[in-house]
Amino acid sequence: MPTYDYICDSCHHEFEAFESIKADSQTLCPACSKETLRRKIGAGAAILFKGSGFYQTDYRSESYKTAAKADKPPEAPKASESSSTPAKSDSGSSPKPASSNGTTSS
């Protein structure tokens, strides 16, 4: 439910009222009891969280980000990145190297 600002044209009394969107605007001033009350047109409501745990801009400070990175454990390398040589498959179809024991076959 939104908060509306009211002002009295007779006594210039200003106040806020927490009302439903569907409710009719008030016309009777609570200060002077005249029916010269009107709803002020505002610039719109901004979301503002109050209390601990909320941030007005919804972004953390740079000092918090650097402290969070320092607390984070280093990432372990992935299994595909850990070995620099490709894995060899032993399918049996590859040719075997000739033995070099000094004898020649003729």
N, C-alpha and C positions, 0 to 999 in steps of 0.2 A: 504494500500500500504506500502510495507516495505522500510526501509532505508538501503542502501548499502554503504559500505566503499570502496573507491578507493585509489590507490597509483600509482604514476608515477615512472617508473623504471629509467627515465632519471634525473629528478630534485628532486625526492623523495617528491613531493607535495602530501599531503593526504587531503581528504575531504569526506563528506558524501553526498549521493544523494538520494532523495525521488522519487522512480520510481515504476512503475507497475511491477508485476512479469513477465508479458509477454514481457516487453520491452527488447531489446537487450542491452547488457552491453556497456558502453561508452568506447571509445578507444582514443579519443583526449584529451590531458591534457589541462585544462583551464589556467594553469600557463605558460607552455613553448610551447604550441601548437604542441607538438610532439605526434605521435600515439603510445606511449609506456605506456598507462594507462591500469591498470588491476584491476579487482574487487578482493578485499581481501576476504578471506574465514573467516567468523566469527564463534563464538561459538553458535550463535543462539540468537534470541531476547527473552528477558524476558518481561513479562507484568509488567509495572510500572505505577501506577496511580499517577498523581501529582495533587495537589490542596487540598483544604479543603474538608473533608468528605470521603477521601479515605485513606486506611491503606495499607502500603507497604506489610505487611505480611498477611493481611486480617483477623487478629485476634485482638480482643480488649484486652486491658491491664487488669490485675487482679484488679487494683484499680477501673477501670470503672465497672467491673462486680460486685464488692462488693457494690459500690454506687447504681447501678441499682437494686440490691436485696433489699437495704434499702428503696428505693423509692417505691417498689412494695407493694401493699396492701396485707395483709395476706389472704390466701385462706380460704373460708368458708367451713365447713365440708359438705360432700354430704348428701343427705336425707337418704340414706341407712345406713350411718355410724353414724347418730345423735342419733338414739334410740338403747339402748343396749338390750331391750327385744323384742322378736319377736311379730309381730302383731297377735292378736287372731281373729279367724273368728267365727261368731255366726251363725252356719248353722242349729242349732236346733237338730242335730242328736247326740250331745254329751250327756252323762248321767248327770243328775243333782244330786248334792250332797244331801244326806238325811238330813233332819232337825233334829237338836238335841235339842228338847224342853223338854227333860226329860221323855217323855212318850214312852212306848214301845208297839208295837203292837204284840198281840199274837194270 
